[in-house]
Amino acid sequence: MDAWVVMPNHVHGILMITQIKAGTARRAPTMGRFGRPISGSLPTIIGAYKSAVSKRINEIRGTPGGTVWQREYYEHVVRNDDELNRIREYIATNPLRWPYDPENPATVADEDEAYPWEW
């Protein structure tokens, strides 16, 4: 893991995949073939993480098999240092935006006022 933050309803993180198997030169391992997981691929890593965290959360809550995660996730291959630093800053400052997040039940602004620093 590189930069990461746990928010009240989601997680942001940069996962560094540093070992690529032979035959996969310059390709991010993001997809399986015909629904089969590929060891070390992004979907396999994310699935294993979600599974382990769900199991622990459900043990704590006493809700075996309960839904914890959204089904999907957003992925993006970071291509250069400028992009990496921009995403790191976004992650680090994400908690500052929580009061304006439309998903926050206690949001303090309507959608038009939500992210004034991005105007």
N, C-alpha and C positions, 0 to 999 in steps of 0.2 A: 504494500500500500504506500502511496505517496501522500498527498493531501487528502483529508477526509473530514466530514462533520456529520453528526447524527442530529437530525431535526425532529420536531415532534411528530411529523407524519411521513418523513422520508429520510433517505441517506444520500449524501453526495460523496464520491470518492474517485480517486485516480488509482487505477490498478496498473502496475508496471509488469508487463509480461516480458521477462528478460531472456528466457530460454526458448528458442524456436527449434523444433525437430528438423532433422535433415529432410530436404525436399520441400520445405515451406519458405524458401527464401523471400524476404521482403513482403510477407503476407501475414497479417494479423489473424490468429486463429479464432474466428468468430462464428463459424457455422459448421454444423454436422452434416453428414450425408444421409438423406432419406430418413431423418428423424433419429439417427443413432448418435449418441454423444461421442465427442472426440475428447480424449483425455487432454487436459490442459487448455481446452478451448474456452473462450469467454462464456458461452452459455453454460458449459459444464461447471466452471468456477462459480458463476453467479447462482446457478441452481443449487450447488452444494452449500454455499453460504446461506442462501435463503432457507434451505431445509434445516440446517443446524441451528440457525437463529430462531426459526419458527418452533422447533422442538423445545428449545430452552424457554422461550417466552410462554409457550403453552403449558410447560411444567410449572412455571412460576404462577401463571394465572389459574391453573387447574382446569384448563380447557383443551384437553387432548384433541388434536386434529383441527383446531380452530384456524381460521384464515388470518394471516398476519400481513401478508404482502399483496401489493397489486400484482397482477399477472405479468405485466410487461416491465421492461426497464429501458432506459435510454443509454445507448452506447455511442461513442465517438472515438475514432482513432486520432490521437494527437500527433501532428506531423512535424512540429518544430518547437524550439525553446520559447519563442514569443507566445505561441498558442498555449503551451504548457503553463507559462507564468500567468497568463490571463485567466486560465481555468483555475489555477491555484488561488488567485485572488478572489474569484467568484465564490469558490468554496469557503474560503476564510471569512468572507463578508456575508455569507448567506444568512447567518443568524440575525444580522442587523435588519434584514428584509422580512423576517417572520411577522412582525406586527402588521405588515402591509399585504401579506399573502392571502389571496382569496380563499384558500383552503383553511385558513386559521379562523376558528369560530369566534375569536375575539378581535378580528381585524379592526384596525383603527381608521382605515381610509377606504373609499370606494375605488373601483378599478381604475378610474381616470387619474386618481392621485397616487396610485400604488407605488410606483418606482420613480420618484422625481429626479434622482441622480442619473437615470438613464435617458432623460429628455435631452 
